[in-house]
Amino acid sequence: MGLYTRDMCFEFHQLLISTLPSYRMELNKLKKAYDNYGKRLNIQNLQAMEDCAQNVYEYGSLLWPIAYSQILQNHLSMLHQGGFSDCL
C-alpha cells in the first residue's frame, strides 16, 4: 500500500482504539448533562453541558479528517484483506 507501513498501521490503530471509545464516552456525558439540565435549569448544569459539548467538538474535530482520509481506507483495506496481524 505504498507508504502505509506496518509501524504506521500499528500507530494508526492505537489512535483509533483510543479515540473512538473516548468520543463515545464524551457523547454519553453530554447526553447525561443535557438530561440533567432539562430536569433542573441552572447555571451549573448549563456549564457542565457546555464543557461536555466542547469535549465532543474536540474529539469530532480530530475524527472528522480521519474519517475521510486515505490512511483510514488503507487501514480498513489491510484489515479486510486479513493483513491485520501485520499491524497488530
PDB file of N, CA, C and O in Angstrom:
ATOM      1  N   MET A   1       0.815  -1.203   0.000  1.00  0.00           N
ATOM      2  CA  MET A   1       0.000   0.000   0.000  1.00  0.00           C
ATOM      3  C   MET A   1       0.853   1.260   0.000  1.00  0.00           C
ATOM      4  O   MET A   1       0.473   2.284   0.568  1.00  0.00           O
ATOM      5  N   GLY A   2       1.965   1.173  -0.618  1.00  0.00           N
ATOM      6  CA  GLY A   2       2.787   2.364  -0.751  1.00  0.00           C
ATOM      7  C   GLY A   2       3.449   2.777   0.550  1.00  0.00           C
ATOM      8  O   GLY A   2       4.240   2.023   1.117  1.00  0.00           O
ATOM      9  N   LEU A   3       3.132   3.952   1.018  1.00  0.00           N
ATOM     10  CA  LEU A   3       3.755   4.497   2.213  1.00  0.00           C
ATOM     11  C   LEU A   3       3.147   3.969   3.508  1.00  0.00           C
ATOM     12  O   LEU A   3       3.658   4.267   4.588  1.00  0.00           O
ATOM     13  N   TYR A   4       2.086   3.202   3.426  1.00  0.00           N
ATOM     14  CA  TYR A   4       1.426   2.690   4.621  1.00  0.00           C
ATOM     15  C   TYR A   4       2.188   1.481   5.134  1.00  0.00           C
ATOM     16  O   TYR A   4       2.038   0.377   4.611  1.00  0.00           O
ATOM     17  N   THR A   5       3.000   1.687   6.151  1.00  0.00           N
ATOM     18  CA  THR A   5       3.882   0.652   6.673  1.00  0.00           C
ATOM     19  C   THR A   5       3.272  -0.047   7.880  1.00  0.00           C
ATOM     20  O   THR A   5       2.238   0.368   8.403  1.00  0.00           O
ATOM     21  N   ARG A   6       3.928  -1.107   8.306  1.00  0.00           N
ATOM     22  CA  ARG A   6       3.474  -1.853   9.478  1.00  0.00           C
ATOM     23  C   ARG A   6       3.471  -0.951  10.717  1.00  0.00           C
ATOM     24  O   ARG A   6       2.525  -0.978  11.504  1.00  0.00           O
ATOM     25  N   ASP A   7       4.519  -0.161  10.887  1.00  0.00           N
ATOM     26  CA  ASP A   7       4.595   0.751  12.039  1.00  0.00           C
ATOM     27  C   ASP A   7       3.473   1.779  11.996  1.00  0.00           C
ATOM     28  O   ASP A   7       2.858   2.084  13.018  1.00  0.00           O
ATOM     29  N   MET A   8       3.215   2.306  10.810  1.00  0.00           N
ATOM     30  CA  MET A   8       2.142   3.285  10.672  1.00  0.00           C
ATOM     31  C   MET A   8       0.797   2.641  10.980  1.00  0.00           C
ATOM     32  O   MET A   8      -0.064   3.260  11.605  1.00  0.00           O
ATOM     33  N   CYS A   9       0.619   1.415  10.545  1.00  0.00           N
ATOM     34  CA  CYS A   9      -0.627   0.693  10.799  1.00  0.00           C
ATOM     35  C   CYS A   9      -0.849   0.548  12.302  1.00  0.00           C
ATOM     36  O   CYS A   9      -1.949   0.792  12.798  1.00  0.00           O
ATOM     37  N   PHE A  10       0.190   0.153  13.018  1.00  0.00           N
ATOM     38  CA  PHE A  10       0.083  -0.018  14.463  1.00  0.00           C
ATOM     39  C   PHE A  10      -0.258   1.307  15.141  1.00  0.00           C
ATOM     40  O   PHE A  10      -1.166   1.369  15.970  1.00  0.00           O
ATOM     41  N   GLU A  11       0.470   2.362  14.789  1.00  0.00           N
ATOM     42  CA  GLU A  11       0.232   3.673  15.402  1.00  0.00           C
ATOM     43  C   GLU A  11      -1.170   4.185  15.084  1.00  0.00           C
ATOM     44  O   GLU A  11      -1.850   4.721  15.959  1.00  0.00           O
ATOM     45  N   PHE A  12      -1.598   4.022  13.850  1.00  0.00           N
ATOM     46  CA  PHE A  12      -2.929   4.482  13.460  1.00  0.00           C
ATOM     47  C   PHE A  12      -3.997   3.697  14.208  1.00  0.00           C
ATOM     48  O   PHE A  12      -4.994   4.267  14.651  1.00  0.00           O
ATOM     49  N   HIS A  13      -3.793   2.393  14.350  1.00  0.00           N
ATOM     50  CA  HIS A  13      -4.756   1.561  15.069  1.00  0.00           C
ATOM     51  C   HIS A  13      -4.836   2.002  16.536  1.00  0.00           C
ATOM     52  O   HIS A  13      -5.925   2.055  17.109  1.00  0.00           O
ATOM     53  N   GLN A  14      -3.708   2.311  17.131  1.00  0.00           N
ATOM     54  CA  GLN A  14      -3.703   2.799  18.509  1.00  0.00           C
ATOM     55  C   GLN A  14      -4.478   4.106  18.629  1.00  0.00           C
ATOM     56  O   GLN A  14      -5.219   4.309  19.592  1.00  0.00           O
ATOM     57  N   LEU A  15      -4.307   4.983  17.659  1.00  0.00           N
ATOM     58  CA  LEU A  15      -5.051   6.240  17.652  1.00  0.00           C
ATOM     59  C   LEU A  15      -6.554   5.976  17.600  1.00  0.00           C
ATOM     60  O   LEU A  15      -7.323   6.577  18.350  1.00  0.00           O
ATOM     61  N   LEU A  16      -6.962   5.086  16.721  1.00  0.00           N
ATOM     62  CA  LEU A  16      -8.388   4.787  16.598  1.00  0.00           C
ATOM     63  C   LEU A  16      -8.966   4.164  17.854  1.00  0.00           C
ATOM     64  O   LEU A  16     -10.023   4.580  18.328  1.00  0.00           O
ATOM     65  N   ILE A  17      -8.275   3.164  18.398  1.00  0.00           N
ATOM     66  CA  ILE A  17      -8.855   2.467  19.543  1.00  0.00           C
ATOM     67  C   ILE A  17      -8.787   3.299  20.821  1.00  0.00           C
ATOM     68  O   ILE A  17      -9.446   2.963  21.805  1.00  0.00           O
ATOM     69  N   SER A  18      -8.018   4.356  20.825  1.00  0.00           N
ATOM     70  CA  SER A  18      -8.036   5.245  21.984  1.00  0.00           C
ATOM     71  C   SER A  18      -9.023   6.391  21.796  1.00  0.00           C
ATOM     72  O   SER A  18      -9.607   6.868  22.770  1.00  0.00           O
ATOM     73  N   THR A  19      -9.214   6.833  20.572  1.00  0.00           N
ATOM     74  CA  THR A  19     -10.063   7.989  20.312  1.00  0.00           C
ATOM     75  C   THR A  19     -11.550   7.630  20.253  1.00  0.00           C
ATOM     76  O   THR A  19     -12.374   8.332  20.840  1.00  0.00           O
ATOM     77  N   LEU A  20     -11.896   6.575  19.571  1.00  0.00           N
ATOM     78  CA  LEU A  20     -13.310   6.248  19.404  1.00  0.00           C
ATOM     79  C   LEU A  20     -14.035   5.968  20.720  1.00  0.00           C
ATOM     80  O   LEU A  20     -15.122   6.509  20.921  1.00  0.00           O
ATOM     81  N   PRO A  21     -13.496   5.158  21.619  1.00  0.00           N
ATOM     82  CA  PRO A  21     -14.202   4.962  22.900  1.00  0.00           C
ATOM     83  C   PRO A  21     -14.285   6.245  23.731  1.00  0.00           C
ATOM     84  O   PRO A  21     -15.271   6.475  24.431  1.00  0.00           O
ATOM     85  N   SER A  22     -13.256   7.068  23.651  1.00  0.00           N
ATOM     86  CA  SER A  22     -13.282   8.332  24.382  1.00  0.00           C
ATOM     87  C   SER A  22     -14.351   9.259  23.822  1.00  0.00           C
ATOM     88  O   SER A  22     -15.041   9.948  24.573  1.00  0.00           O
ATOM     89  N   TYR A  23     -14.482   9.271  22.517  1.00  0.00           N
ATOM     90  CA  TYR A  23     -15.520  10.070  21.865  1.00  0.00           C
ATOM     91  C   TYR A  23     -16.902   9.591  22.307  1.00  0.00           C
ATOM     92  O   TYR A  23     -17.777  10.398  22.620  1.00  0.00           O
ATOM     93  N   ARG A  24     -17.085   8.287  22.329  1.00  0.00           N
ATOM     94  CA  ARG A  24     -18.372   7.731  22.781  1.00  0.00           C
ATOM     95  C   ARG A  24     -18.643   8.117  24.235  1.00  0.00           C
ATOM     96  O   ARG A  24     -19.764   8.489  24.582  1.00  0.00           O
ATOM     97  N   MET A  25     -17.629   8.031  25.075  1.00  0.00           N
ATOM     98  CA  MET A  25     -17.788   8.385  26.482  1.00  0.00           C
ATOM     99  C   MET A  25     -18.205   9.851  26.627  1.00  0.00           C
ATOM    100  O   MET A  25     -19.072  10.172  27.440  1.00  0.00           O
ATOM    101  N   GLU A  26     -17.596  10.728  25.850  1.00  0.00           N
ATOM    102  CA  GLU A  26     -17.957  12.146  25.905  1.00  0.00           C
ATOM    103  C   GLU A  26     -19.371  12.388  25.392  1.00  0.00           C
ATOM    104  O   GLU A  26     -20.088  13.238  25.919  1.00  0.00           O
ATOM    105  N   LEU A  27     -19.774  11.643  24.368  1.00  0.00           N
ATOM    106  CA  LEU A  27     -21.158  11.772  23.895  1.00  0.00           C
ATOM    107  C   LEU A  27     -22.139  11.349  24.980  1.00  0.00           C
ATOM    108  O   LEU A  27     -23.173  11.990  25.166  1.00  0.00           O
ATOM    109  N   ASN A  28     -21.824  10.281  25.692  1.00  0.00           N
ATOM    110  CA  ASN A  28     -22.677   9.833  26.789  1.00  0.00           C
ATOM    111  C   ASN A  28     -22.729  10.870  27.909  1.00  0.00           C
ATOM    112  O   ASN A  28     -23.790  11.115  28.483  1.00  0.00           O
ATOM    113  N   LYS A  29     -21.582  11.480  28.218  1.00  0.00           N
ATOM    114  CA  LYS A  29     -21.551  12.532  29.238  1.00  0.00           C
ATOM    115  C   LYS A  29     -22.396  13.728  28.805  1.00  0.00           C
ATOM    116  O   LYS A  29     -23.102  14.328  29.615  1.00  0.00           O
ATOM    117  N   LEU A  30     -22.314  14.067  27.519  1.00  0.00           N
ATOM    118  CA  LEU A  30     -23.118  15.182  27.008  1.00  0.00           C
ATOM    119  C   LEU A  30     -24.597  14.881  27.133  1.00  0.00           C
ATOM    120  O   LEU A  30     -25.370  15.759  27.516  1.00  0.00           O
ATOM    121  N   LYS A  31     -25.011  13.666  26.820  1.00  0.00           N
ATOM    122  CA  LYS A  31     -26.419  13.295  26.953  1.00  0.00           C
ATOM    123  C   LYS A  31     -26.866  13.401  28.404  1.00  0.00           C
ATOM    124  O   LYS A  31     -27.944  13.920  28.692  1.00  0.00           O
ATOM    125  N   LYS A  32     -26.036  12.908  29.317  1.00  0.00           N
ATOM    126  CA  LYS A  32     -26.370  12.975  30.739  1.00  0.00           C
ATOM    127  C   LYS A  32     -26.468  14.433  31.202  1.00  0.00           C
ATOM    128  O   LYS A  32     -27.393  14.792  31.930  1.00  0.00           O
ATOM    129  N   ALA A  33     -25.519  15.268  30.783  1.00  0.00           N
ATOM    130  CA  ALA A  33     -25.540  16.688  31.148  1.00  0.00           C
ATOM    131  C   ALA A  33     -26.777  17.368  30.571  1.00  0.00           C
ATOM    132  O   ALA A  33     -27.392  18.206  31.230  1.00  0.00           O
ATOM    133  N   TYR A  34     -27.140  17.009  29.348  1.00  0.00           N
ATOM    134  CA  TYR A  34     -28.348  17.570  28.718  1.00  0.00           C
ATOM    135  C   TYR A  34     -29.601  17.158  29.493  1.00  0.00           C
ATOM    136  O   TYR A  34     -30.485  17.976  29.744  1.00  0.00           O
ATOM    137  N   ASP A  35     -29.663  15.885  29.864  1.00  0.00           N
ATOM    138  CA  ASP A  35     -30.802  15.402  30.646  1.00  0.00           C
ATOM    139  C   ASP A  35     -30.874  16.111  31.999  1.00  0.00           C
ATOM    140  O   ASP A  35     -31.959  16.494  32.438  1.00  0.00           O
ATOM    141  N   ASN A  36     -29.740  16.286  32.654  1.00  0.00           N
ATOM    142  CA  ASN A  36     -29.707  16.988  33.942  1.00  0.00           C
ATOM    143  C   ASN A  36     -30.148  18.434  33.797  1.00  0.00           C
ATOM    144  O   ASN A  36     -30.873  18.956  34.644  1.00  0.00           O
ATOM    145  N   TYR A  37     -29.714  19.076  32.734  1.00  0.00           N
ATOM    146  CA  TYR A  37     -30.094  20.462  32.506  1.00  0.00           C
ATOM    147  C   TYR A  37     -31.599  20.564  32.237  1.00  0.00           C
ATOM    148  O   TYR A  37     -32.252  21.517  32.662  1.00  0.00           O
ATOM    149  N   GLY A  38     -32.136  19.570  31.525  1.00  0.00           N
ATOM    150  CA  GLY A  38     -33.580  19.569  31.267  1.00  0.00           C
ATOM    151  C   GLY A  38     -34.395  19.385  32.532  1.00  0.00           C
ATOM    152  O   GLY A  38     -35.504  19.908  32.640  1.00  0.00           O
ATOM    153  N   LYS A  39     -33.856  18.650  33.489  1.00  0.00           N
ATOM    154  CA  LYS A  39     -34.547  18.430  34.762  1.00  0.00           C
ATOM    155  C   LYS A  39     -34.439  19.640  35.693  1.00  0.00           C
ATOM    156  O   LYS A  39     -35.367  19.952  36.439  1.00  0.00           O
ATOM    157  N   ARG A  40     -33.306  20.300  35.632  1.00  0.00           N
ATOM    158  CA  ARG A  40     -33.088  21.436  36.527  1.00  0.00           C
ATOM    159  C   ARG A  40     -32.272  22.496  35.792  1.00  0.00           C
ATOM    160  O   ARG A  40     -31.065  22.351  35.597  1.00  0.00           O
ATOM    161  N   LEU A  41     -32.943  23.537  35.398  1.00  0.00           N
ATOM    162  CA  LEU A  41     -32.307  24.611  34.649  1.00  0.00           C
ATOM    163  C   LEU A  41     -31.527  25.510  35.613  1.00  0.00           C
ATOM    164  O   LEU A  41     -32.100  26.369  36.282  1.00  0.00           O
ATOM    165  N   ASN A  42     -30.218  25.295  35.668  1.00  0.00           N
ATOM    166  CA  ASN A  42     -29.377  26.177  36.478  1.00  0.00           C
ATOM    167  C   ASN A  42     -28.028  26.351  35.789  1.00  0.00           C
ATOM    168  O   ASN A  42     -27.700  25.647  34.834  1.00  0.00           O
ATOM    169  N   ILE A  43     -27.272  27.287  36.289  1.00  0.00           N
ATOM    170  CA  ILE A  43     -26.009  27.651  35.637  1.00  0.00           C
ATOM    171  C   ILE A  43     -24.975  26.529  35.724  1.00  0.00           C
ATOM    172  O   ILE A  43     -24.177  26.360  34.802  1.00  0.00           O
ATOM    173  N   GLN A  44     -24.976  25.754  36.824  1.00  0.00           N
ATOM    174  CA  GLN A  44     -24.018  24.667  36.958  1.00  0.00           C
ATOM    175  C   GLN A  44     -24.278  23.577  35.922  1.00  0.00           C
ATOM    176  O   GLN A  44     -23.344  23.066  35.304  1.00  0.00           O
ATOM    177  N   ASN A  45     -25.540  23.225  35.736  1.00  0.00           N
ATOM    178  CA  ASN A  45     -25.872  22.205  34.740  1.00  0.00           C
ATOM    179  C   ASN A  45     -25.606  22.713  33.329  1.00  0.00           C
ATOM    180  O   ASN A  45     -25.179  21.952  32.461  1.00  0.00           O
ATOM    181  N   LEU A  46     -25.856  23.992  33.102  1.00  0.00           N
ATOM    182  CA  LEU A  46     -25.560  24.573  31.793  1.00  0.00           C
ATOM    183  C   LEU A  46     -24.054  24.545  31.530  1.00  0.00           C
ATOM    184  O   LEU A  46     -23.622  24.219  30.424  1.00  0.00           O
ATOM    185  N   GLN A  47     -23.265  24.880  32.531  1.00  0.00           N
ATOM    186  CA  GLN A  47     -21.804  24.863  32.372  1.00  0.00           C
ATOM    187  C   GLN A  47     -21.302  23.452  32.110  1.00  0.00           C
ATOM    188  O   GLN A  47     -20.420  23.249  31.276  1.00  0.00           O
ATOM    189  N   ALA A  48     -21.862  22.471  32.823  1.00  0.00           N
ATOM    190  CA  ALA A  48     -21.465  21.076  32.600  1.00  0.00           C
ATOM    191  C   ALA A  48     -21.783  20.658  31.171  1.00  0.00           C
ATOM    192  O   ALA A  48     -20.988  19.973  30.528  1.00  0.00           O
ATOM    193  N   MET A  49     -22.944  21.070  30.674  1.00  0.00           N
ATOM    194  CA  MET A  49     -23.329  20.733  29.306  1.00  0.00           C
ATOM    195  C   MET A  49     -22.388  21.412  28.302  1.00  0.00           C
ATOM    196  O   MET A  49     -22.000  20.800  27.306  1.00  0.00           O
ATOM    197  N   GLU A  50     -22.026  22.650  28.557  1.00  0.00           N
ATOM    198  CA  GLU A  50     -21.094  23.354  27.665  1.00  0.00           C
ATOM    199  C   GLU A  50     -19.723  22.687  27.658  1.00  0.00           C
ATOM    200  O   GLU A  50     -19.107  22.545  26.602  1.00  0.00           O
ATOM    201  N   ASP A  51     -19.246  22.278  28.827  1.00  0.00           N
ATOM    202  CA  ASP A  51     -17.951  21.601  28.902  1.00  0.00           C
ATOM    203  C   ASP A  51     -17.967  20.293  28.122  1.00  0.00           C
ATOM    204  O   ASP A  51     -17.025  19.989  27.390  1.00  0.00           O
ATOM    205  N   CYS A  52     -19.033  19.524  28.281  1.00  0.00           N
ATOM    206  CA  CYS A  52     -19.148  18.262  27.544  1.00  0.00           C
ATOM    207  C   CYS A  52     -19.240  18.513  26.041  1.00  0.00           C
ATOM    208  O   CYS A  52     -18.637  17.787  25.250  1.00  0.00           O
ATOM    209  N   ALA A  53     -19.981  19.523  25.654  1.00  0.00           N
ATOM    210  CA  ALA A  53     -20.114  19.851  24.232  1.00  0.00           C
ATOM    211  C   ALA A  53     -18.766  20.238  23.639  1.00  0.00           C
ATOM    212  O   ALA A  53     -18.464  19.887  22.499  1.00  0.00           O
ATOM    213  N   GLN A  54     -17.953  20.959  24.410  1.00  0.00           N
ATOM    214  CA  GLN A  54     -16.622  21.340  23.935  1.00  0.00           C
ATOM    215  C   GLN A  54     -15.754  20.107  23.725  1.00  0.00           C
ATOM    216  O   GLN A  54     -15.030  20.024  22.733  1.00  0.00           O
ATOM    217  N   ASN A  55     -15.817  19.152  24.645  1.00  0.00           N
ATOM    218  CA  ASN A  55     -15.039  17.918  24.501  1.00  0.00           C
ATOM    219  C   ASN A  55     -15.498  17.112  23.292  1.00  0.00           C
ATOM    220  O   ASN A  55     -14.672  16.576  22.553  1.00  0.00           O
ATOM    221  N   VAL A  56     -16.806  17.024  23.087  1.00  0.00           N
ATOM    222  CA  VAL A  56     -17.340  16.321  21.917  1.00  0.00           C
ATOM    223  C   VAL A  56     -16.855  17.001  20.638  1.00  0.00           C
ATOM    224  O   VAL A  56     -16.477  16.333  19.676  1.00  0.00           O
ATOM    225  N   TYR A  57     -16.870  18.321  20.636  1.00  0.00           N
ATOM    226  CA  TYR A  57     -16.397  19.068  19.474  1.00  0.00           C
ATOM    227  C   TYR A  57     -14.925  18.764  19.183  1.00  0.00           C
ATOM    228  O   TYR A  57     -14.548  18.575  18.026  1.00  0.00           O
ATOM    229  N   GLU A  58     -14.100  18.716  20.221  1.00  0.00           N
ATOM    230  CA  GLU A  58     -12.672  18.461  20.027  1.00  0.00           C
ATOM    231  C   GLU A  58     -12.418  17.053  19.493  1.00  0.00           C
ATOM    232  O   GLU A  58     -11.599  16.873  18.592  1.00  0.00           O
ATOM    233  N   TYR A  59     -13.107  16.060  20.036  1.00  0.00           N
ATOM    234  CA  TYR A  59     -12.965  14.701  19.500  1.00  0.00           C
ATOM    235  C   TYR A  59     -13.486  14.631  18.067  1.00  0.00           C
ATOM    236  O   TYR A  59     -12.869  13.999  17.209  1.00  0.00           O
ATOM    237  N   GLY A  60     -14.605  15.272  17.813  1.00  0.00           N
ATOM    238  CA  GLY A  60     -15.149  15.285  16.456  1.00  0.00           C
ATOM    239  C   GLY A  60     -14.212  15.954  15.473  1.00  0.00           C
ATOM    240  O   GLY A  60     -14.088  15.517  14.329  1.00  0.00           O
ATOM    241  N   SER A  61     -13.549  17.020  15.918  1.00  0.00           N
ATOM    242  CA  SER A  61     -12.594  17.716  15.056  1.00  0.00           C
ATOM    243  C   SER A  61     -11.396  16.840  14.731  1.00  0.00           C
ATOM    244  O   SER A  61     -10.794  16.977  13.666  1.00  0.00           O
ATOM    245  N   LEU A  62     -11.052  15.953  15.630  1.00  0.00           N
ATOM    246  CA  LEU A  62      -9.964  15.008  15.369  1.00  0.00           C
ATOM    247  C   LEU A  62     -10.433  13.881  14.450  1.00  0.00           C
ATOM    248  O   LEU A  62      -9.723  13.491  13.523  1.00  0.00           O
ATOM    249  N   LEU A  63     -11.617  13.369  14.711  1.00  0.00           N
ATOM    250  CA  LEU A  63     -12.103  12.207  13.963  1.00  0.00           C
ATOM    251  C   LEU A  63     -12.585  12.542  12.552  1.00  0.00           C
ATOM    252  O   LEU A  63     -12.505  11.699  11.659  1.00  0.00           O
ATOM    253  N   TRP A  64     -13.078  13.745  12.344  1.00  0.00           N
ATOM    254  CA  TRP A  64     -13.611  14.108  11.031  1.00  0.00           C
ATOM    255  C   TRP A  64     -12.574  13.943   9.917  1.00  0.00           C
ATOM    256  O   TRP A  64     -12.869  13.266   8.932  1.00  0.00           O
ATOM    257  N   PRO A  65     -11.387  14.522  10.021  1.00  0.00           N
ATOM    258  CA  PRO A  65     -10.414  14.332   8.940  1.00  0.00           C
ATOM    259  C   PRO A  65      -9.933  12.888   8.821  1.00  0.00           C
ATOM    260  O   PRO A  65      -9.597  12.433   7.727  1.00  0.00           O
ATOM    261  N   ILE A  66      -9.901  12.167   9.943  1.00  0.00           N
ATOM    262  CA  ILE A  66      -9.515  10.763   9.881  1.00  0.00           C
ATOM    263  C   ILE A  66     -10.531   9.970   9.066  1.00  0.00           C
ATOM    264  O   ILE A  66     -10.165   9.113   8.261  1.00  0.00           O
ATOM    265  N   ALA A  67     -11.800  10.265   9.282  1.00  0.00           N
ATOM    266  CA  ALA A  67     -12.861   9.525   8.603  1.00  0.00           C
ATOM    267  C   ALA A  67     -12.779   9.658   7.090  1.00  0.00           C
ATOM    268  O   ALA A  67     -13.182   8.748   6.365  1.00  0.00           O
ATOM    269  N   TYR A  68     -12.267  10.770   6.611  1.00  0.00           N
ATOM    270  CA  TYR A  68     -12.196  10.995   5.169  1.00  0.00           C
ATOM    271  C   TYR A  68     -10.776  10.910   4.626  1.00  0.00           C
ATOM    272  O   TYR A  68     -10.487  11.426   3.546  1.00  0.00           O
ATOM    273  N   SER A  69      -9.900  10.267   5.368  1.00  0.00           N
ATOM    274  CA  SER A  69      -8.503  10.206   4.943  1.00  0.00           C
ATOM    275  C   SER A  69      -8.205   8.913   4.190  1.00  0.00           C
ATOM    276  O   SER A  69      -8.894   7.905   4.346  1.00  0.00           O
ATOM    277  N   GLN A  70      -7.182   8.972   3.388  1.00  0.00           N
ATOM    278  CA  GLN A  70      -6.717   7.790   2.672  1.00  0.00           C
ATOM    279  C   GLN A  70      -6.148   6.761   3.643  1.00  0.00           C
ATOM    280  O   GLN A  70      -6.243   5.558   3.401  1.00  0.00           O
ATOM    281  N   ILE A  71      -5.565   7.225   4.728  1.00  0.00           N
ATOM    282  CA  ILE A  71      -4.968   6.291   5.680  1.00  0.00           C
ATOM    283  C   ILE A  71      -6.041   5.396   6.305  1.00  0.00           C
ATOM    284  O   ILE A  71      -5.783   4.219   6.558  1.00  0.00           O
ATOM    285  N   LEU A  72      -7.223   5.924   6.556  1.00  0.00           N
ATOM    286  CA  LEU A  72      -8.297   5.076   7.087  1.00  0.00           C
ATOM    287  C   LEU A  72      -8.698   4.035   6.048  1.00  0.00           C
ATOM    288  O   LEU A  72      -8.932   2.876   6.392  1.00  0.00           O
ATOM    289  N   GLN A  73      -8.778   4.430   4.799  1.00  0.00           N
ATOM    290  CA  GLN A  73      -9.105   3.468   3.737  1.00  0.00           C
ATOM    291  C   GLN A  73      -8.029   2.390   3.646  1.00  0.00           C
ATOM    292  O   GLN A  73      -8.343   1.208   3.504  1.00  0.00           O
ATOM    293  N   ASN A  74      -6.770   2.791   3.725  1.00  0.00           N
ATOM    294  CA  ASN A  74      -5.678   1.815   3.701  1.00  0.00           C
ATOM    295  C   ASN A  74      -5.759   0.877   4.898  1.00  0.00           C
ATOM    296  O   ASN A  74      -5.579  -0.334   4.762  1.00  0.00           O
ATOM    297  N   HIS A  75      -6.025   1.432   6.048  1.00  0.00           N
ATOM    298  CA  HIS A  75      -6.109   0.641   7.268  1.00  0.00           C
ATOM    299  C   HIS A  75      -7.241  -0.379   7.179  1.00  0.00           C
ATOM    300  O   HIS A  75      -7.046  -1.559   7.472  1.00  0.00           O
ATOM    301  N   LEU A  76      -8.406   0.074   6.781  1.00  0.00           N
ATOM    302  CA  LEU A  76      -9.549  -0.831   6.667  1.00  0.00           C
ATOM    303  C   LEU A  76      -9.327  -1.880   5.588  1.00  0.00           C
ATOM    304  O   LEU A  76      -9.741  -3.030   5.737  1.00  0.00           O
ATOM    305  N   SER A  77      -8.677  -1.485   4.509  1.00  0.00           N
ATOM    306  CA  SER A  77      -8.369  -2.437   3.449  1.00  0.00           C
ATOM    307  C   SER A  77      -7.425  -3.521   3.950  1.00  0.00           C
ATOM    308  O   SER A  77      -7.605  -4.701   3.650  1.00  0.00           O
ATOM    309  N   MET A  78      -6.418  -3.113   4.716  1.00  0.00           N
ATOM    310  CA  MET A  78      -5.472  -4.081   5.259  1.00  0.00           C
ATOM    311  C   MET A  78      -6.184  -5.032   6.226  1.00  0.00           C
ATOM    312  O   MET A  78      -5.933  -6.237   6.205  1.00  0.00           O
ATOM    313  N   LEU A  79      -7.055  -4.506   7.058  1.00  0.00           N
ATOM    314  CA  LEU A  79      -7.808  -5.352   7.985  1.00  0.00           C
ATOM    315  C   LEU A  79      -8.726  -6.309   7.219  1.00  0.00           C
ATOM    316  O   LEU A  79      -8.848  -7.482   7.573  1.00  0.00           O
ATOM    317  N   HIS A  80      -9.363  -5.799   6.176  1.00  0.00           N
ATOM    318  CA  HIS A  80     -10.282  -6.610   5.378  1.00  0.00           C
ATOM    319  C   HIS A  80      -9.541  -7.739   4.650  1.00  0.00           C
ATOM    320  O   HIS A  80     -10.060  -8.848   4.528  1.00  0.00           O
ATOM    321  N   GLN A  81      -8.350  -7.454   4.178  1.00  0.00           N
ATOM    322  CA  GLN A  81      -7.568  -8.451   3.447  1.00  0.00           C
ATOM    323  C   GLN A  81      -6.927  -9.474   4.373  1.00  0.00           C
ATOM    324  O   GLN A  81      -6.255 -10.400   3.918  1.00  0.00           O
ATOM    325  N   GLY A  82      -7.135  -9.304   5.658  1.00  0.00           N
ATOM    326  CA  GLY A  82      -6.564 -10.257   6.614  1.00  0.00           C
ATOM    327  C   GLY A  82      -5.150  -9.917   7.009  1.00  0.00           C
ATOM    328  O   GLY A  82      -4.477 -10.722   7.652  1.00  0.00           O
ATOM    329  N   GLY A  83      -4.693  -8.757   6.644  1.00  0.00           N
ATOM    330  CA  GLY A  83      -3.333  -8.364   6.986  1.00  0.00           C
ATOM    331  C   GLY A  83      -3.253  -7.691   8.343  1.00  0.00           C
ATOM    332  O   GLY A  83      -2.232  -7.092   8.681  1.00  0.00           O
ATOM    333  N   PHE A  84      -4.317  -7.786   9.120  1.00  0.00           N
ATOM    334  CA  PHE A  84      -4.321  -7.087  10.397  1.00  0.00           C
ATOM    335  C   PHE A  84      -3.263  -7.625  11.356  1.00  0.00           C
ATOM    336  O   PHE A  84      -2.814  -6.904  12.247  1.00  0.00           O
ATOM    337  N   SER A  85      -2.867  -8.863  11.187  1.00  0.00           N
ATOM    338  CA  SER A  85      -1.817  -9.385  12.072  1.00  0.00           C
ATOM    339  C   SER A  85      -0.488  -8.688  11.804  1.00  0.00           C
ATOM    340  O   SER A  85       0.394  -8.681  12.662  1.00  0.00           O
ATOM    341  N   ASP A  86      -0.341  -8.097  10.610  1.00  0.00           N
ATOM    342  CA  ASP A  86       0.870  -7.369  10.304  1.00  0.00           C
ATOM    343  C   ASP A  86       0.967  -6.049  11.050  1.00  0.00           C
ATOM    344  O   ASP A  86       2.062  -5.524  11.254  1.00  0.00           O
ATOM    345  N   CYS A  87      -0.178  -5.509  11.458  1.00  0.00           N
ATOM    346  CA  CYS A  87      -0.108  -4.200  12.106  1.00  0.00           C
ATOM    347  C   CYS A  87      -0.420  -4.291  13.590  1.00  0.00           C
ATOM    348  O   CYS A  87      -0.245  -3.305  14.305  1.00  0.00           O
ATOM    349  N   LEU A  88      -0.866  -5.417  14.069  1.00  0.00           N
ATOM    350  CA  LEU A  88      -1.152  -5.538  15.489  1.00  0.00           C
ATOM    351  C   LEU A  88      -0.177  -6.475  16.067  1.00  0.00           C
ATOM    352  O   LEU A  88      -0.216  -6.743  17.268  1.00  0.00           O
TER     353      LEU A  88
END
